[in-house]
Amino acid sequence: MSRSSRNLVGSSQSAGHALTIVALALIAFSLVACTDQAAETGDATPEPDGTTRAAVATEKEATIEPVLASEAVAVDSDDPAIWIHPEDPSKSLILGTDKGGSIYAFDLDGKILAEKTVTGLGRMNNVDVGYGLILDGTPTDFAIATERPTSRLKVYRLPEMTPIDGGGIEVFAGQEPANRPMGVALYKRASDDAIFAIVSRKEGASGAYLWQYRLQDDGTGTVVAIKVREFGQWSGSGEIEAIAVDDELGYVYYSDEGAGIHKYHADPDAPEADVELALFGTNGFTEDREGISIYKMADGTGYILVSDQQANSFRIFAREGETENPHDHPLVKSVRVSTNESDGSDVTNAVLNANFPAGLFVAMSDDQTFQFYSWQDIAGEDLVVAPAGEVGTR
C-alpha cells in the first residue's frame, strides 16, 4: 500500500483510483467486522440440546492459565484424582496416571513424591479416590485405577500408596480382550456407606457398557469386588472412558465421546436404576467429550465440567438441572484453558492453601503434565464459589 501511494503522488487519475481502492477496503473491513461481531455475540437460537449460540460463543474468551503445572511424568499423562488430607488440607495429594505404567503422586506444588509413586505397572488409564472403606475394622482411604493389559483394578491405601488388592482385581470377566477397562469412578452410598466402583471399557455392548462392583474386605484386609450390575447406553461412536459420580445427589455421569453425557442412578438398588435419566451435551463440542468432574455446593447446586478435548476447553453444565426438571442440565459457561487435548480432570471445593483458597481444578495435558487451576480463576464472574467448608470435602 505504501509503495503504491508513493507511485501515485502527482497523478490525479491515479489518486482517484487510490481513493476507490481505499473505499472498497473500508467496505470490506466493515463487513468483516460485522461478521466477527456476530460470531462473538451469537444469537439466542436454541440448539437441539437447549444451549444457545451465544453460550457456545463464550469459548472465544481468553485462555485461563493454571497456577502451576506438575512435573512431567515419564511417558503419557492421562487422568488425575485429588485426595484431601483429613487433618491438614495443605498436605493433600494429587494422583495422576501415566500410560507408561505408573501412578504418580504429587504435592500441591506439583512436585513428584517418589516414595508414593507406583511404577512397573501395565498401561494405566483412570484413577479415583475413595474414603472410609472398612478394612480390618478400620475406615481406610484408598486410590483405585484401571490397568488395561491385565483387565484389572489396582487398589492402594492412602496416603502410603501401598497395595491392598491382592495383586489386582479382575473386571469384565469372560469378555473379549478388546473389552479392557478404561474409566473408573467410586460411589459411596449414603444409606449404608457401601462403596462401589463403576468401570468403563474400550468396547462394550450398549445397555451393558459399564459394570458396577461393590468393594469390600475379604476378611484379611484385602479389597475384593463383587459385581452388582451391568448398565449404560452407548451411541456406537467413539468410546466411553470418563466417569464421574455425584455421591450426594446419587447420580453417575459418563462421556459417550461422539454423542453426549449420559446420566443414571448411581445406586444399583434404586428404582429404575438401569433407566437412562438424561443425555445432554449433544451439541457444541468440537469432537470428543472427555474428562468429567463435579464442583459441589451443600444446597445441591454446582457444576459439571466436561472436557471439549480438541477445543482445549471445558464446557460447564448446571449440576442441579432446571427447577422443573432436575435431569435437564443447561450449559452455563465454556472456558478455554491452557491444557492440550485434556483427557481427564478432577475438582474440589476444599480450601487447600494460599494458591487454592476456594478449591482446586486439575486437568491432564498431553505434554506429560497435570495443570493445577484455582477454582476462582475457572469461576470468573459467572460461577459461584462455595463458602469455605460448606461441603464435606472427604
N, C-alpha and C positions, 0 to 999 in steps of 0.2 A: 504493500500500500504506500509506504513512504517513497519507494523508488518510483512508482507511477506518479505520485504527486510532484516529485521533482521534475519529471519529464513533461508534465502538463503546465508548468509555470510559463506564462506569457502567451498561451494559446487559449482564446475564448471558447473555440469549439471544443477543445479537449476539456476545458473547465466544465462546460455543460455536461459532457459525458461523465466527468468525475462526480458532479452533483447527482446525476441519475444513479450512478453506482452506489453512492452513499445512501440515497433514499431507499434503494432496494435492500441494502444491507440492514438499514434500520427496520424496515418492514419484516425482514426475515428474523431479526433479533427479537422483535415484538412477538412474533408467532411462537418462537422457541420458548420465550419467557412465559407466555400464556400456557403452553403445553406443560412446562416444568411446574408452574404453579398448580395446575390441575392435578398433576401427578402427586405433588406434595400433599395437597389438601384432601384429595379424594372426593367422594360424594357419599351420600347416605344410602346408596343402592344396596340392599341386603344381599349377601352371598347365601348359598344354599345352607350353610351351617349356622346362619344367624349373625355372622360377623358383617362388618361393613368395609367398603374400600377405604374409607377414611381411617379405620382402625388399622388395616393392613399397612397403610402408608406410613405408620409410625416407625417402620423398620428403617426409614431414611434418617432417623435420629443419629446423633454422634455415637461413636463406639465407646462403650463403657470399659474402662481399664481396670484390671484387678489390683488389689492392694499388693499382691505378690504372686509369684509363680513358684511352684515347688522345684526342688532339684529334679533333674531328669532321671527317669527310670532307664533300665538297660536297653529295652527293645521297643515296646509299643504300649503306652498307657491306654487304659480302657475305661474303668469305672471307679468312682470314689464312694466312700461312706464315712460319716462323721460319728465318732464315739465321744460322748460327753463324760468327762471325769466326774464321779459322784461328789467329790468334796472340793475340788479346785478346777473350775472350768478352763483355766489357763493351761492346764496340763492335759487337755483333751487331745485326741489323736485324729488324724485323717488317714484312712486306709485307701490304698489305690492298687488296682490290679495291673499287672504287666503281662501282655500276651506271651512274652518270652518265657513265662513260667515262675512268676513271683507275685507275692502280695507285699507291697511296701507299706511301711508305717512312717508318717511324717508328723513333726510337731507343728504348732500353729505359725511357725516361721517358714514352713515348707522344707525344713531340713530332714533328710532321711535318717531314721533311727535304725541303725544297722542291727542292733540287738533285738529289735522287734519285727524285722523284715524277714519274711519266709521266702526262701529260694528253692530251686531244684524241683519245682512242680511242673506239670504239663501246662498247656495253654490255658491261661486263666481269663475268664470273662468278667462277670459281675460279682459284686460283693455287697453285703448288707451287714448291719449291726443289730443285735438283739440285747435285751436287758432282762435279767431276772429269771433265766431258765434254771429250774431246780435240779442241781446235780449233787449227789451225796448229801442231800438235805439242805444245800446252801444255794441261795439265789446267785446266779452266775451270769455275767455279761460275756458276750461272745461275738465273733465275726464268722460269717458263713460266705463261701464263694464257690463258683462253679468251675470245675476242671473239665474241659471239653474232651480231651482224648480218652479219659477213663470213664466218662459219664458218671462222675461222682461230685458230691458236695464235700468240701473241706471245711472243717469247723475248728475254731481256735478260741481258747479262753482269753479274755481281755482283762487287763491290758498287757499281759505277758506274751500273748500270741503263741501259746503252747497248744499242740494238737489235742483235741478231745473227741475225735471221731473214729478211733479205732482203725485208722488207715484210709478213711473215706467212706461216704455213704452213697451207694448206687441209686441212681434215679433213672426213670424211663426204662425200667427193666423189661426186657423182651421186645424192645423196639429196634428198628433198623439203625445202623451206625450213624446215618445222617440225622437222626433224632437226638443229637447230643446236646447237653444243657448249655444255655447261654445266660439268660437272666435269672435273678433270684431276688425275692423281697420277702421280708418277715412280717407276720401279722400276730399281734398279741391280743387275744380275746378278753374283753373287759370282764365278762361274767365269771370266768374261772382262771384267768391268766394263762390259759393254754397258748402255746406258741407254735405257729405253723410257718413252713417255708413254701412259697409259691414259686414254681420253677417254669421257665420257658425254654424253648429249644430251637435249633437251627431249622428244622422242618417238623411239621405235625399236622394232624387231621383237624379240620375246622370243627368246632364244637368240643374238642378234647385236646387243644393245643397246649394248654397249661395243666400241670399236675400239681396237686397240693398235698403236703405231707405234714403230719403232726410230729414235732420234735420232742423227745423225752429221754430220760435216763434209762439205760438198760439194766440198772441195778448195781453197776460197778463204777458209775461216774462217767460213763461213755455215752455220747449222744447217738441215738438211733432215730430213724424216721419211719413213720407208719403212713402209708398212702391213704388219703381220705376222699379224694375226688379227682376227676378229670373235667375240665371245662374250658371255655374260651373260643369264641368265633375267630376266624381268620379269613381275610379277603382273598388270599392266594397271591397277593402282590408283595414282594419283598419277604421279610421275615419278622418274627416277634422276639425282641430281646428285652427292652426296657420295661420294668415293672415298678410300681410304687403302691404302697398300702397306706391308707388313712385309718389308723387304729381307732381313733376317737369317733369317727363317723361310720366306720365299719365297711369301707369300700376298697376295692382294688382296681387300679388303672393299669393299662398296658398299651404300648405303642405298636400298632399294626403299621409297619413302615410306610406302605403305599396307600393307606386308606384312612386312618384316623386313630383316635384314642378310645378304647373300649372300657366300659365300666361295669363291674359286677359286685355283688356282696362278697366280702372277704370271708365271712363265717360260712364254712361248708354246711352247717346245720341251719342256716337261715332259711325261712320260707322262700321258695323260688330262687334258691342260691345259684342255680345254673342258668337263670334267665338274664340276658343282657339288659342292663338298665339304661345305657346310653352309648352312643357313638358320636363323638364330637371332634373338632379339629380336622374336618374332612376337606377343607379348602384353605388356601393361603400359604401352605407350605411349599417351599421351593422343590423339595424332593422327599427325603426321608424324615419321618418323625422318629426321634430317638429318645435320649435320656429323660426321665420324668422325676421330679421332686416336688414336695408339697410344703409350703410355708403355712404354718397353722397359727390360729388365734383361739383363745379359750371359748369364744362365743360360737365357734363352728365356722367362722369365716376364714378367709385366707386365699391362697393362690396355688394353682397347679402349673408348674413350669415345665414346658416341653421343648426339647432341642429341635430347632429347624436346622438340621445338620449342615446342609450345603449352603445355607444363607448365613451361617455363623451368627445365629441369633437364637433367642428363646422366646416362644410365644406363651403368654401368661393368661390363664383362664381362671374364672371365679371358682373357688373351691366349693362354696355353698350352693352354687347354681342360682337359678332365679327363684324369687319368692313363691311364685305359683307352681314352679316345677324344679325341685332340687337336682334333677338329673339333666337340666338344660344349663350347660356351662359356657357362658358367653366369653368371647375374647375380651380381655381387659386392656392388654398392652403387649407390645412386642419390643424387645430390647436387643440391640446389637452389642455383642461382646467381642473381646479380642481372642477368644478361643477359636481354633480352626477345626472344622469337621467334628464338633463335640459329640461324643457317643454316650456319655453318662454324666450325671450330676447328683448332688445332694444338697440339702439346705437345712438350717436350724435357726430358730429364733432366739437361742440361748445367748446371753451376754458372755462372751468368751474372754476378751481382753480389750485393750485400747484400740486395736485395729478393727475389732468386730464388736462394737458396742450394742448392736441391735440384731445380731445374727450374722451367720456366715453362709454364703453360697459358694460351692466349689464345683468346678466343671473340668472335665478332661479336655485336653487339646492334643492334636496329633503331632506335636513337637516333642513328645515323650514326657510332658509335664501335666500337672493339675494346677489350675488357676484359682486363687482364693479371692473372692469378692466380698466387700462389705454389703450387707443387705440394704443399708441406707442408699448406697450407690445404685443398686438394682431398683429400689423403690422409687427413687427420684421424688418428684412432687405428685406422682399419680397413685402410688400404692401406699397401703397402711403399714406402719411399723408396729409390731406387737410390743406392749409395755413390758419392761424387764420382769422376767419371772412369771409372766402371765400364764404360760402353758407349761405343764410338766415337760421338761426337756429330755427326760430319760425314759 
